[in-house]
Amino acid sequence: MVELVEFLVKKLVNDEQAVAVTQEENENGEVTIHVSVNPDDMGKVIGKNGKIASAIRTFVKSVSSREHKKVFVKFGE
């Protein structure tokens, strides 16, 4: 799942080297994916009114539902 998010985000930003995607799983089996990018590229990842970030979250949610897991995507530093 991390590779998928990393691929999507790298296609959106100018500075691909600054993209960092990490995964954290809690004891309930819920997975949180943290996405960090260059501050200049953050607007491209979030999009107008958060539409791109929402689309990424929706895509990840649909893929994770096949694996019967709850996955959350958080954008920030």
Number of C-alpha atoms within 10 A of each C-alpha: 13 16 10 13 19 18 14 12 24 17 11 16 19 14 13 16 10 14 17 16 20 13 14 12 12 8 6 8 12 12 18 17 20 18 21 20 23 17 11 10 18 17 17 16 23 19 13 10 9 12 12 17 20 15 13 18 17 14 13 20 17 14 15 16 11 8 8 11 14 16 21 17 20 13 14 11 11
